[in-house]
C-alpha cells in the first residue's frame, strides 16, 4: 500500500499518554479474548460494557497531526487522510458536505460519548461524538491471532469504522437503530449483520476510489483486505472459540459475507452497490 506519500490528517487525537480512570479492571489476556469475541471492527461498544465499572474521567488532549517518527500513529493519520479525500469528493458529487471523523488513539481504556470503554471492545465508532477509537495493539492481534498481516489489512480496519461514520452522516444508522428497537432478537441480529456488511462494502468503495485517483494499492493489497474481512467473520469466530456455528446469533456476518461485500465495494465503487438492506441475501 503506497501510503507514505499520502498527506496526513490533523484529525488525530492521541490519548495514549492519558490515564483513563474506570471501575472496570480487565487483564491484558482477558481483554484480548473479549476483543476476539465481542464486536470486532464495528460492534455496539456502548452495550458491551453496560453496567460495568464506575465513574470515569480522562484528560482532554489536543487534536493534530502526529509525528512522522511515530510509525503507528503516522500510518493511521495517512489512511484517515485518504478516507477524507475520497469521501469529501463522493459527498460533493451527491451535493453534500463531508464532515470527517476524528480518530482517537488510546491504550487499555478510553472515555467516549458512548461511555468508558476498554480496549476489549476492539476498534469502534461512537456515533454521538463522531469519533473512531482504536488501541494500536489491536493490529498485533490482527496479524498474530487472526492471521491477517499487512498494511492494507490495517487500513481496512480504519476504513470499516469510517464506513460506520458514513452510515451515521447519511442517516442510515438512525433508521436501522429505530427498526432494531422495535424488533425481536433474531431480527435485531439480522439488521446488525446488514449494517456491518454495508460498512465492509463502504470500506471497499473507499479503496476503489483511492486507488483509481491516487494509485494507492500495490500487488497483494486486495488479498490482505479480504483476508482481514474473512478473519473476523462470525462463523470463524465461533469455530475458533469451539462453539457451534449458529447463523441466527451472528451480528457481523460470515467470512463469506464479509469478503463478498468488501469485494463488491472494491469492484463497483458506488454507494448504491452497498445497499445491503435491499439485497435479497445479506
PASEBA-1860 file (N, C-alpha, C; in nm, 3 decimals):
! residues 282
1> XXXXXXXX> 0.086/-0.119/0.000/0.000/0.000/0.000/0.089/0.124/0.000 ~ 0.067/0.213/-0.095/0.153/0.331/-0.110/0.102/0.447/-0.023 ~ 0.120/0.434/0.107/0.065/0.533/0.199/0.166/0.639/0.241 ~ 0.295/0.611/0.225/0.395/0.705/0.277/0.393/0.838/0.203 ~ 0.347/0.839/0.079/0.341/0.965/0.004/0.207/1.037/0.024 ~ 0.117/0.977/0.099/-0.013/1.039/0.124/0.003/1.159/0.216 ~ -0.091/1.252/0.208/-0.092/1.361/0.304/-0.133/1.304/0.440 ~ -0.114/1.380/0.546/-0.153/1.337/0.680/-0.272/1.418/0.729
9> XXXXXXXX> -0.360/1.350/0.801/-0.476/1.417/0.859/-0.441/1.478/0.993 ~ -0.502/1.592/1.022/-0.486/1.655/1.153/-0.594/1.608/1.251 ~ -0.683/1.521/1.202/-0.795/1.478/1.286/-0.760/1.355/1.370 ~ -0.646/1.363/1.437/-0.599/1.256/1.525/-0.592/1.310/1.667 ~ -0.654/1.239/1.758/-0.650/1.275/1.899/-0.574/1.165/1.972 ~ -0.457/1.196/2.020/-0.370/1.095/2.080/-0.385/1.095/2.232 ~ -0.454/0.994/2.283/-0.472/0.982/2.427/-0.390/0.867/2.485 ~ -0.291/0.822/2.413/-0.213/0.709/2.461/-0.136/0.740/2.589
17> XXXXXXXX> -0.109/0.868/2.612/-0.040/0.905/2.735/-0.132/0.950/2.846 ~ -0.262/0.936/2.822/-0.361/0.982/2.920/-0.415/0.862/2.995 ~ -0.414/0.870/3.127/-0.468/0.762/3.209/-0.617/0.784/3.226 ~ -0.696/0.685/3.184/-0.841/0.693/3.200/-0.879/0.617/3.325 ~ -0.955/0.682/3.413/-0.997/0.619/3.538/-1.130/0.551/3.519 ~ -1.136/0.422/3.554/-1.260/0.346/3.541/-1.267/0.238/3.647 ~ -1.386/0.202/3.685/-1.404/0.094/3.780/-1.380/-0.041/3.718 ~ -1.373/-0.049/3.586/-1.352/-0.175/3.518/-1.207/-0.217/3.526
25> XXXXXXXX> -1.184/-0.343/3.562/-1.048/-0.395/3.566/-1.044/-0.523/3.484 ~ -0.979/-0.515/3.367/-0.969/-0.631/3.279/-0.823/-0.656/3.250 ~ -0.775/-0.776/3.277/-0.636/-0.809/3.249/-0.610/-0.812/3.102 ~ -0.481/-0.800/3.065/-0.447/-0.796/2.923/-0.495/-0.916/2.847 ~ -0.476/-1.039/2.904/-0.520/-1.159/2.835/-0.669/-1.165/2.818 ~ -0.742/-1.128/2.923/-0.888/-1.130/2.915/-0.937/-1.029/2.814 ~ -0.872/-0.914/2.808/-0.912/-0.811/2.713/-0.897/-0.860/2.570 ~ -0.788/-0.934/2.544/-0.766/-0.986/2.409/-0.875/-1.086/2.372
33> XXXXXXXX> -0.909/-1.175/2.466/-1.013/-1.274/2.438/-1.146/-1.206/2.410 ~ -1.178/-1.104/2.492/-1.302/-1.031/2.470/-1.300/-0.962/2.335 ~ -1.184/-0.906/2.300/-1.173/-0.836/2.172/-1.197/-0.931/2.056 ~ -1.157/-1.057/2.073/-1.179/-1.157/1.968/-1.326/-1.190/1.955 ~ -1.394/-1.199/2.069/-1.531/-1.248/2.069/-1.633/-1.138/2.049 ~ -1.605/-1.020/2.106/-1.704/-0.913/2.103/-1.708/-0.845/1.968 ~ -1.743/-0.718/1.962/-1.774/-0.654/1.835/-1.652/-0.603/1.763 ~ -1.572/-0.694/1.710/-1.455/-0.654/1.634/-1.498/-0.582/1.507
41> XXXXXXXX> -1.427/-0.475/1.477/-1.449/-0.398/1.355/-1.590/-0.344/1.343 ~ -1.643/-0.291/1.453/-1.768/-0.218/1.440/-1.886/-0.279/1.507 ~ -1.877/-0.307/1.636/-1.993/-0.360/1.707/-2.069/-0.250/1.777 ~ -2.129/-0.281/1.890/-2.204/-0.184/1.968/-2.132/-0.165/2.100 ~ -2.024/-0.085/2.103/-1.942/-0.074/2.223/-2.018/-0.019/2.342 ~ -2.121/0.062/2.319/-2.198/0.116/2.431/-2.269/0.008/2.509 ~ -2.298/-0.103/2.442/-2.371/-0.211/2.511/-2.277/-0.313/2.572 ~ -2.155/-0.323/2.522/-2.065/-0.428/2.565/-2.033/-0.419/2.713
49> XXXXXXXX> -2.003/-0.298/2.758/-1.963/-0.281/2.897/-2.072/-0.216/2.981 ~ -2.195/-0.227/2.935/-2.307/-0.167/3.006/-2.314/-0.220/3.149 ~ -2.313/-0.130/3.242/-2.326/-0.168/3.382/-2.194/-0.208/3.446 ~ -2.085/-0.208/3.372/-1.955/-0.247/3.428/-1.872/-0.123/3.453 ~ -1.814/-0.116/3.571/-1.727/-0.005/3.602/-1.800/0.111/3.664 ~ -1.724/0.205/3.715/-1.781/0.319/3.784/-1.757/0.448/3.711 ~ -1.759/0.561/3.782/-1.736/0.690/3.720/-1.603/0.694/3.650 ~ -1.598/0.764/3.538/-1.476/0.767/3.460/-1.433/0.909/3.434
57> XXXXXXXX> -1.303/0.928/3.431/-1.250/1.059/3.400/-1.135/1.043/3.303 ~ -1.115/1.141/3.218/-0.999/1.141/3.131/-0.963/1.285/3.101 ~ -0.840/1.305/3.068/-0.788/1.438/3.042/-0.801/1.470/2.894 ~ -0.855/1.586/2.862/-0.870/1.623/2.722/-0.731/1.652/2.662 ~ -0.711/1.610/2.540/-0.585/1.634/2.471/-0.616/1.698/2.337 ~ -0.524/1.776/2.284/-0.549/1.843/2.156/-0.547/1.746/2.039 ~ -0.614/1.785/1.932/-0.616/1.709/1.809/-0.512/1.766/1.714 ~ -0.443/1.682/1.643/-0.343/1.731/1.550/-0.281/1.620/1.469
65> XXXXXXXX> -0.177/1.652/1.394/-0.107/1.556/1.311/0.008/1.495/1.389 ~ 0.014/1.363/1.401/0.122/1.301/1.478/0.256/1.312/1.408 ~ 0.361/1.288/1.483/0.496/1.294/1.428/0.518/1.182/1.328 ~ 0.596/1.210/1.224/0.628/1.108/1.125/0.714/0.996/1.187 ~ 0.778/1.023/1.300/0.860/0.921/1.364/0.776/0.822/1.444 ~ 0.651/0.855/1.467/0.559/0.766/1.537/0.488/0.682/1.432 ~ 0.548/0.568/1.398/0.505/0.492/1.281/0.357/0.453/1.284 ~ 0.311/0.400/1.397/0.173/0.356/1.404/0.074/0.470/1.388
73> XXXXXXXX> 0.098/0.579/1.460/0.008/0.694/1.451/0.019/0.760/1.315 ~ 0.140/0.763/1.260/0.161/0.823/1.128/0.082/0.746/1.022 ~ 0.081/0.613/1.033/0.005/0.531/0.938/-0.144/0.561/0.948 ~ -0.196/0.566/1.069/-0.339/0.596/1.088/-0.372/0.732/1.030 ~ -0.285/0.830/1.053/-0.306/0.965/1.002/-0.311/0.966/0.849 ~ -0.223/0.888/0.786/-0.219/0.882/0.640/-0.345/0.815/0.585 ~ -0.386/0.703/0.646/-0.505/0.634/0.599/-0.629/0.720/0.620 ~ -0.636/0.786/0.735/-0.750/0.873/0.762/-0.758/0.984/0.658
81> XXXXXXXX> -0.645/1.042/0.623/-0.644/1.146/0.520/-0.694/1.092/0.387 ~ -0.656/0.968/0.354/-0.704/0.906/0.231/-0.857/0.892/0.232 ~ -0.912/0.852/0.347/-1.058/0.841/0.355/-1.123/0.979/0.345 ~ -1.060/1.079/0.403/-1.115/1.216/0.397/-1.122/1.264/0.253 ~ -1.013/1.244/0.178/-1.010/1.292/0.039/-1.114/1.219/-0.046 ~ -1.126/1.089/-0.026/-1.221/1.011/-0.106/-1.365/1.047/-0.072 ~ -1.401/1.048/0.056/-1.539/1.074/0.093/-1.580/1.219/0.073 ~ -1.484/1.312/0.082/-1.516/1.452/0.050/-1.561/1.463/-0.095
89> XXXXXXXX> -1.488/1.398/-0.185/-1.523/1.402/-0.328/-1.656/1.333/-0.354 ~ -1.678/1.218/-0.290/-1.802/1.144/-0.313/-1.922/1.220/-0.257 ~ -1.906/1.284/-0.143/-2.017/1.363/-0.087/-2.044/1.486/-0.175 ~ -1.939/1.548/-0.227/-1.959/1.662/-0.317/-2.038/1.620/-0.440 ~ -2.011/1.501/-0.491/-2.084/1.451/-0.607/-2.232/1.430/-0.575 ~ -2.264/1.411/-0.447/-2.403/1.396/-0.404/-2.464/1.531/-0.363 ~ -2.386/1.638/-0.377/-2.435/1.770/-0.337/-2.435/1.789/-0.188 ~ -2.347/1.718/-0.118/-2.341/1.725/0.027/-2.201/1.763/0.072
97> XXXXXXXX> -2.189/1.805/0.196/-2.060/1.838/0.254/-2.019/1.728/0.351 ~ -1.897/1.684/0.342/-1.848/1.576/0.427/-1.779/1.631/0.551 ~ -1.822/1.586/0.667/-1.758/1.622/0.794/-1.682/1.499/0.843 ~ -1.551/1.500/0.837/-1.474/1.379/0.871/-1.477/1.349/1.020 ~ -1.457/1.223/1.056/-1.448/1.187/1.197/-1.309/1.217/1.251 ~ -1.297/1.218/1.381/-1.168/1.222/1.448/-1.134/1.080/1.490 ~ -1.008/1.042/1.476/-0.963/0.912/1.524/-0.890/0.932/1.657 ~ -0.935/0.863/1.759/-0.875/0.871/1.891/-0.787/0.748/1.913
105> XXXXXXXX> -0.659/0.772/1.938/-0.567/0.665/1.973/-0.561/0.653/2.124 ~ -0.573/0.531/2.176/-0.571/0.515/2.321/-0.505/0.384/2.357 ~ -0.480/0.366/2.484/-0.423/0.242/2.536/-0.507/0.191/2.651 ~ -0.552/0.069/2.643/-0.622/-0.003/2.751/-0.766/0.040/2.771 ~ -0.791/0.169/2.791/-0.928/0.216/2.816/-0.940/0.362/2.773 ~ -1.063/0.403/2.741/-1.083/0.539/2.693/-1.223/0.586/2.728 ~ -1.236/0.716/2.755/-1.366/0.776/2.777/-1.419/0.828/2.644 ~ -1.540/0.787/2.608/-1.603/0.836/2.485/-1.744/0.879/2.516
113> XXXXXXXX> -1.812/0.936/2.417/-1.953/0.971/2.435/-2.039/0.846/2.446 ~ -1.983/0.730/2.414/-2.051/0.601/2.433/-2.018/0.541/2.569 ~ -1.951/0.618/2.654/-1.915/0.570/2.787/-1.769/0.532/2.794 ~ -1.728/0.489/2.914/-1.591/0.441/2.931/-1.579/0.304/2.867 ~ -1.482/0.289/2.778/-1.466/0.164/2.704/-1.326/0.107/2.726 ~ -1.321/-0.023/2.738/-1.194/-0.095/2.745/-1.146/-0.128/2.604 ~ -1.016/-0.150/2.590/-0.963/-0.197/2.462/-1.023/-0.331/2.423 ~ -1.090/-0.396/2.521/-1.153/-0.525/2.494/-1.257/-0.518/2.383
121> XXXXXXXX> -1.317/-0.403/2.361/-1.421/-0.395/2.258/-1.362/-0.389/2.118 ~ -1.231/-0.374/2.106/-1.169/-0.361/1.976/-1.193/-0.222/1.919 ~ -1.150/-0.196/1.796/-1.177/-0.066/1.732/-1.327/-0.043/1.724 ~ -1.368/0.081/1.748/-1.512/0.109/1.741/-1.538/0.253/1.700 ~ -1.658/0.274/1.648/-1.706/0.407/1.612/-1.815/0.446/1.709 ~ -1.809/0.568/1.761/-1.910/0.617/1.854/-1.992/0.726/1.785 ~ -2.117/0.696/1.749/-2.198/0.794/1.675/-2.219/0.928/1.746 ~ -2.245/0.932/1.877/-2.272/1.062/1.940/-2.159/1.164/1.927
129> XXXXXXXX> -2.033/1.119/1.937/-1.923/1.216/1.924/-1.854/1.209/1.788 ~ -1.901/1.115/1.702/-1.848/1.102/1.566/-1.697/1.079/1.565 ~ -1.653/0.990/1.654/-1.511/0.959/1.663/-1.490/0.808/1.649 ~ -1.376/0.774/1.587/-1.331/0.636/1.578/-1.224/0.616/1.684 ~ -1.235/0.507/1.760/-1.142/0.478/1.868/-1.065/0.351/1.837 ~ -0.933/0.357/1.856/-0.852/0.237/1.830/-0.730/0.233/1.920 ~ -0.710/0.117/1.981/-0.586/0.085/2.052/-0.498/0.016/1.949 ~ -0.382/0.074/1.919/-0.298/0.021/1.812/-0.248/-0.120/1.840
137> XXXXXXXX> -0.259/-0.165/1.965/-0.221/-0.303/1.996/-0.311/-0.402/1.923 ~ -0.428/-0.358/1.881/-0.519/-0.447/1.807/-0.454/-0.498/1.680 ~ -0.369/-0.416/1.618/-0.307/-0.458/1.493/-0.217/-0.580/1.512 ~ -0.154/-0.591/1.629/-0.075/-0.712/1.656/-0.165/-0.835/1.661 ~ -0.284/-0.819/1.722/-0.379/-0.930/1.726/-0.429/-0.965/1.587 ~ -0.452/-0.864/1.505/-0.498/-0.888/1.368/-0.396/-0.972/1.292 ~ -0.269/-0.941/1.314/-0.162/-1.014/1.245/-0.137/-1.152/1.306 ~ -0.120/-1.156/1.438/-0.074/-1.279/1.504/-0.187/-1.377/1.536
145> XXXXXXXX> -0.298/-1.327/1.588/-0.407/-1.416/1.628/-0.500/-1.449/1.511 ~ -0.528/-1.347/1.428/-0.623/-1.367/1.320/-0.557/-1.404/1.189 ~ -0.424/-1.397/1.182/-0.356/-1.434/1.059/-0.383/-1.340/0.945 ~ -0.396/-1.211/0.976/-0.426/-1.112/0.872/-0.321/-1.000/0.878 ~ -0.200/-1.027/0.826/-0.094/-0.926/0.829/-0.106/-0.828/0.713 ~ -0.025/-0.723/0.718/-0.015/-0.630/0.607/-0.077/-0.495/0.635 ~ -0.021/-0.391/0.572/-0.070/-0.256/0.597/-0.211/-0.234/0.544 ~ -0.247/-0.300/0.434/-0.381/-0.279/0.383/-0.486/-0.349/0.470
153> XXXXXXXX> -0.449/-0.458/0.536/-0.538/-0.519/0.634/-0.567/-0.420/0.747 ~ -0.465/-0.347/0.788/-0.482/-0.246/0.892/-0.566/-0.129/0.842 ~ -0.544/-0.090/0.717/-0.622/0.020/0.660/-0.769/-0.018/0.651 ~ -0.797/-0.145/0.621/-0.935/-0.194/0.615/-1.007/-0.171/0.747 ~ -0.938/-0.192/0.859/-0.998/-0.170/0.990/-1.046/-0.026/1.003 ~ -0.960/0.068/0.968/-0.996/0.210/0.977/-1.109/0.242/0.880 ~ -1.098/0.193/0.757/-1.199/0.223/0.655/-1.335/0.166/0.693 ~ -1.337/0.051/0.759/-1.463/-0.008/0.806/-1.529/0.083/0.910
161> XXXXXXXX> -1.450/0.132/1.005/-1.507/0.220/1.107/-1.553/0.353/1.047 ~ -1.478/0.403/0.950/-1.522/0.524/0.878/-1.651/0.493/0.802 ~ -1.666/0.369/0.757/-1.793/0.329/0.694/-1.911/0.348/0.788 ~ -1.892/0.318/0.917/-1.998/0.343/1.014/-2.025/0.494/1.028 ~ -1.921/0.574/1.015/-1.938/0.719/1.018/-2.023/0.766/0.899 ~ -1.998/0.708/0.783/-2.077/0.741/0.664/-2.223/0.706/0.689 ~ -2.248/0.589/0.746/-2.386/0.548/0.779/-2.450/0.648/0.874 ~ -2.373/0.698/0.967/-2.424/0.797/1.063/-2.460/0.927/0.992
169> XXXXXXXX> -2.370/0.976/0.907/-2.392/1.103/0.837/-2.512/1.095/0.742 ~ -2.532/0.981/0.680/-2.640/0.965/0.582/-2.774/0.929/0.647 ~ -2.775/0.914/0.777/-2.899/0.882/0.847/-2.936/0.735/0.845 ~ -2.849/0.653/0.789/-2.877/0.509/0.781/-2.877/0.448/0.920 ~ -2.780/0.486/1.001/-2.767/0.429/1.135/-2.891/0.459/1.219 ~ -2.940/0.581/1.211/-3.058/0.618/1.290/-3.180/0.538/1.248 ~ -3.198/0.520/1.118/-3.314/0.444/1.070/-3.306/0.298/1.113 ~ -3.187/0.240/1.101/-3.172/0.099/1.138/-3.187/0.081/1.289
177> XXXXXXXX> -3.133/0.172/1.366/-3.147/0.162/1.512/-3.293/0.173/1.554 ~ -3.370/0.255/1.484/-3.513/0.264/1.515/-3.583/0.132/1.484 ~ -3.544/0.068/1.375/-3.600/-0.064/1.342/-3.561/-0.168/1.446 ~ -3.437/-0.164/1.486/-3.388/-0.262/1.583/-3.460/-0.249/1.716 ~ -3.495/-0.126/1.752/-3.563/-0.103/1.880/-3.701/-0.168/1.884 ~ -3.761/-0.190/1.767/-3.895/-0.249/1.760/-3.890/-0.398/1.728 ~ -3.771/-0.451/1.705/-3.759/-0.588/1.655/-3.728/-0.688/1.766 ~ -3.752/-0.815/1.736/-3.711/-0.923/1.823/-3.564/-0.952/1.806
185> XXXXXXXX> -3.512/-1.043/1.885/-3.368/-1.067/1.885/-3.316/-1.112/1.749 ~ -3.385/-1.204/1.685/-3.338/-1.256/1.556/-3.331/-1.145/1.452 ~ -3.436/-1.062/1.448/-3.437/-0.953/1.350/-3.332/-0.847/1.385 ~ -3.313/-0.821/1.513/-3.209/-0.725/1.554/-3.072/-0.772/1.506 ~ -3.045/-0.899/1.526/-2.917/-0.954/1.481/-2.902/-0.944/1.330 ~ -3.010/-0.975/1.257/-3.005/-0.969/1.111/-2.979/-0.826/1.063 ~ -3.040/-0.728/1.128/-3.016/-0.589/1.091/-2.873/-0.547/1.123 ~ -2.821/-0.595/1.235/-2.682/-0.565/1.269/-2.586/-0.621/1.165
193> XXXXXXXX> -2.614/-0.742/1.119/-2.531/-0.803/1.016/-2.530/-0.716/0.891 ~ -2.646/-0.671/0.849/-2.652/-0.588/0.727/-2.582/-0.454/0.746 ~ -2.587/-0.399/0.868/-2.512/-0.276/0.897/-2.363/-0.300/0.882 ~ -2.314/-0.410/0.939/-2.172/-0.439/0.934/-2.126/-0.470/0.792 ~ -2.208/-0.544/0.719/-2.171/-0.575/0.581/-2.169/-0.449/0.495 ~ -2.258/-0.356/0.522/-2.255/-0.231/0.448/-2.128/-0.153/0.480 ~ -2.085/-0.153/0.607/-1.960/-0.086/0.641/-1.842/-0.151/0.571 ~ -1.845/-0.284/0.557/-1.740/-0.353/0.480/-1.742/-0.306/0.335
201> XXXXXXXX> -1.861/-0.298/0.278/-1.874/-0.255/0.139/-1.825/-0.111/0.121 ~ -1.859/-0.025/0.216/-1.815/0.114/0.209/-1.663/0.126/0.221 ~ -1.603/0.036/0.299/-1.456/0.032/0.303/-1.401/-0.001/0.166 ~ -1.469/-0.093/0.096/-1.428/-0.126/-0.040/-1.445/-0.009/-0.136 ~ -1.554/0.066/-0.120/-1.577/0.185/-0.204/-1.463/0.284/-0.187 ~ -1.422/0.305/-0.062/-1.309/0.395/-0.038/-1.185/0.347/-0.113 ~ -1.151/0.217/-0.098/-1.030/0.165/-0.161/-1.038/0.176/-0.314 ~ -1.157/0.151/-0.369/-1.177/0.163/-0.514/-1.139/0.301/-0.564
209> XXXXXXXX> -1.190/0.404/-0.500/-1.166/0.541/-0.546/-1.026/0.590/-0.510 ~ -0.977/0.553/-0.392/-0.842/0.595/-0.355/-0.738/0.539/-0.451 ~ -0.760/0.416/-0.495/-0.667/0.356/-0.590/-0.681/0.419/-0.727 ~ -0.805/0.441/-0.771/-0.827/0.500/-0.904/-0.771/0.641/-0.913 ~ -0.781/0.717/-0.805/-0.741/0.857/-0.807/-0.595/0.879/-0.768 ~ -0.543/0.791/-0.678/-0.409/0.817/-0.623/-0.318/0.694/-0.628 ~ -0.358/0.591/-0.702/-0.274/0.473/-0.720/-0.227/0.418/-0.586 ~ -0.321/0.394/-0.497/-0.289/0.359/-0.359/-0.246/0.214/-0.342
217> XXXXXXXX> -0.307/0.124/-0.417/-0.289/-0.018/-0.391/-0.169/-0.078/-0.465 ~ -0.105/-0.170/-0.395/0.005/-0.246/-0.453/-0.038/-0.392/-0.468 ~ 0.044/-0.471/-0.536/0.015/-0.613/-0.552/0.000/-0.679/-0.415 ~ -0.105/-0.757/-0.399/-0.129/-0.827/-0.274/-0.216/-0.753/-0.175 ~ -0.241/-0.625/-0.198/-0.320/-0.547/-0.102/-0.464/-0.596/-0.094 ~ -0.526/-0.621/-0.209/-0.666/-0.667/-0.208/-0.678/-0.796/-0.129 ~ -0.582/-0.887/-0.148/-0.584/-1.013/-0.075/-0.570/-0.990/0.075 ~ -0.487/-0.893/0.115/-0.472/-0.861/0.257/-0.605/-0.814/0.316
225> XXXXXXXX> -0.674/-0.727/0.243/-0.802/-0.677/0.292/-0.906/-0.787/0.302 ~ -0.911/-0.873/0.199/-1.008/-0.982/0.201/-0.977/-1.081/0.313 ~ -0.850/-1.104/0.339/-0.812/-1.193/0.448/-0.856/-1.137/0.582 ~ -0.838/-1.006/0.600/-0.880/-0.943/0.725/-1.031/-0.950/0.743 ~ -1.104/-0.924/0.635/-1.251/-0.929/0.642/-1.298/-1.070/0.676 ~ -1.236/-1.170/0.615/-1.276/-1.308/0.642/-1.239/-1.351/0.782 ~ -1.125/-1.305/0.831/-1.075/-1.349/0.961/-1.169/-1.315/1.074 ~ -1.247/-1.208/1.059/-1.337/-1.166/1.167/-1.483/-1.200/1.136
233> XXXXXXXX> -1.504/-1.294/1.045/-1.639/-1.343/1.020/-1.693/-1.415/1.143 ~ -1.821/-1.403/1.168/-1.881/-1.464/1.287/-1.864/-1.616/1.289 ~ -1.871/-1.680/1.174/-1.856/-1.826/1.172/-1.715/-1.867/1.215 ~ -1.616/-1.793/1.169/-1.479/-1.826/1.208/-1.456/-1.797/1.356 ~ -1.517/-1.691/1.405/-1.503/-1.657/1.547/-1.565/-1.766/1.633 ~ -1.682/-1.815/1.593/-1.747/-1.920/1.670/-1.666/-2.050/1.663 ~ -1.616/-2.081/1.546/-1.538/-2.205/1.531/-1.411/-2.198/1.613 ~ -1.341/-2.084/1.610/-1.216/-2.071/1.685/-1.239/-2.076/1.835
241> XXXXXXXX> -1.359/-2.039/1.878/-1.393/-2.044/2.021/-1.447/-2.181/2.061 ~ -1.452/-2.274/1.965/-1.500/-2.408/1.995/-1.651/-2.416/2.011 ~ -1.722/-2.320/1.952/-1.867/-2.317/1.964/-1.932/-2.365/1.835 ~ -2.059/-2.406/1.848/-2.135/-2.443/1.729/-2.159/-2.319/1.644 ~ -2.163/-2.338/1.513/-2.188/-2.225/1.423/-2.339/-2.204/1.416 ~ -2.384/-2.089/1.464/-2.527/-2.058/1.472/-2.555/-1.926/1.401 ~ -2.591/-1.930/1.274/-2.612/-1.807/1.196/-2.712/-1.710/1.257 ~ -2.813/-1.761/1.328/-2.913/-1.671/1.387/-2.854/-1.582/1.496
249> XXXXXXXX> -2.738/-1.619/1.549/-2.676/-1.539/1.654/-2.575/-1.439/1.600 ~ -2.548/-1.444/1.471/-2.446/-1.356/1.413/-2.489/-1.211/1.419 ~ -2.392/-1.123/1.439/-2.417/-0.979/1.438/-2.328/-0.905/1.338 ~ -2.231/-0.976/1.278/-2.138/-0.912/1.184/-2.136/-0.978/1.047 ~ -2.174/-1.104/1.041/-2.173/-1.173/0.913/-2.063/-1.277/0.905 ~ -2.081/-1.372/0.816/-1.983/-1.479/0.799/-1.861/-1.428/0.722 ~ -1.757/-1.511/0.720/-1.638/-1.478/0.641/-1.675/-1.458/0.495 ~ -1.761/-1.546/0.443/-1.802/-1.534/0.302/-1.878/-1.404/0.278
257> XXXXXXXX> -1.970/-1.371/0.367/-2.048/-1.248/0.350/-1.959/-1.124/0.357 ~ -1.870/-1.121/0.453/-1.787/-1.002/0.471/-1.693/-0.981/0.353 ~ -1.633/-1.089/0.305/-1.544/-1.073/0.189/-1.624/-1.040/0.063 ~ -1.743/-1.098/0.050/-1.824/-1.071/-0.070/-1.862/-0.923/-0.077 ~ -1.906/-0.865/0.033/-1.947/-0.725/0.031/-1.828/-0.630/0.023 ~ -1.717/-0.664/0.086/-1.597/-0.582/0.072/-1.552/-0.582/-0.073 ~ -1.551/-0.700/-0.135/-1.511/-0.709/-0.276/-1.608/-0.632/-0.366 ~ -1.736/-0.637/-0.332/-1.833/-0.564/-0.414/-1.805/-0.414/-0.412
265> XXXXXXXX> -1.776/-0.360/-0.295/-1.741/-0.219/-0.287/-1.615/-0.188/-0.365 ~ -1.515/-0.276/-0.355/-1.390/-0.258/-0.429/-1.413/-0.256/-0.580 ~ -1.499/-0.345/-0.627/-1.518/-0.359/-0.772/-1.612/-0.255/-0.829 ~ -1.722/-0.224/-0.757/-1.822/-0.132/-0.812/-1.796/0.013/-0.774 ~ -1.750/0.038/-0.652/-1.717/0.173/-0.610/-1.835/0.267/-0.598 ~ -1.956/0.214/-0.571/-2.074/0.300/-0.560/-2.148/0.277/-0.430 ~ -2.212/0.382/-0.380/-2.293/0.368/-0.260/-2.416/0.283/-0.288 ~ -2.475/0.299/-0.406/-2.592/0.219/-0.441/-2.560/0.069/-0.437
273> XXXXXXXX> -2.439/0.036/-0.477/-2.399/-0.104/-0.476/-2.384/-0.161/-0.337 ~ -2.383/-0.074/-0.236/-2.367/-0.117/-0.097/-2.499/-0.120/-0.020 ~ -2.609/-0.126/-0.092/-2.738/-0.131/-0.024/-2.766/-0.273/0.024 ~ -2.706/-0.307/0.136/-2.722/-0.442/0.191/-2.864/-0.466/0.242 ~ -2.938/-0.360/0.268/-3.072/-0.374/0.326/-3.176/-0.414/0.222 ~ -3.154/-0.378/0.097/-3.246/-0.415/-0.009/-3.205/-0.541/-0.081 ~ -3.083/-0.587/-0.056/-3.033/-0.706/-0.124/-3.113/-0.828/-0.082 ~ -3.131/-0.922/-0.176/-3.208/-1.041/-0.147/-3.139/-1.131/-0.047
281> XX> -3.007/-1.125/-0.042/-2.933/-1.200/0.059/-2.826/-1.111/0.121 ~ -2.804/-1.132/0.249/-2.705/-1.050/0.319/-2.565/-1.100/0.291
END
